[in-house]
Amino acid sequence: MNMRKRPSDLLDAYVCVSPDSQSEPRLYFLYAGDGEMRRELEGKAATTGWKSIRFLGFLNQSELPAYYDLCDAFVMPTVFEPWGFVVNEVLNAGKPVIGSDQVGCRPDLVCDGVNGLSSRPAMSLIWRARCATSWPTRNDARKWVAGAWKSSTAGGSRRTCKDSGQLWV
């Protein structure tokens, strides 16, 4: 957890899922990983009083598939990631990805509205606005899971999202 990965913006976006920024959302929010910002984020999360925010700490590679299975969507608001191999793993698990357009693999792997959403670099106001108007419902997540599964099992096809003429917001 460091500034480049924008975990604080992610927490702000989660808070906006609450209809009044006070009531605890019905979603669980899991932070996987560790780093220099963890204590600050734990403190910020504690101020909400919500039990739905969990910090898992470092997870061994062998543990990750079980957590991918638990999630409805994977969110990656980083401001720069050369490729973002975790996106490959999440899509392979059949889960949609919500992420920054600054993740290198995004044009090839994430098709907006098919197997996820992408946005400009994750600045808090952008994520809050996006969250307020477009946060995926469970139905969206189920539809995207189907899209993610299709894209990850597309029998050797080299067609990528950037080949499909998708419009990115």
Sequence and secondary structure as in RCSB ss.txt:
>XXXX:A:sequence
MNMRKRPSDLLDAYVCVSPDSQSEPRLYFLYAGDGEMRRELEGKAATTGWKSIRFLGFLNQSELPAYYDLCDAFV
MPTVFEPWGFVVNEVLNAGKPVIGSDQVGCRPDLVCDGVNGLSSRPAMSLIWRARCATSWPTRNDARKWVAGAWK
SSTAGGSRRTCKDSGQLWV
>XXXX:A:secstr
  GGG HHHHHHHHHTTSTTSSS  SS EEEEB  TTHHHHHHHHHTTT SSEEEEE   TTTHHHHHHH S EE
E  S BSS HHHHHHHHTT  EEEETTBTTHHHH  BTTTEEEESS  HHHHHHHHHHH   HHHHHHHHHHHHH
HHTSTT    GGGGT    
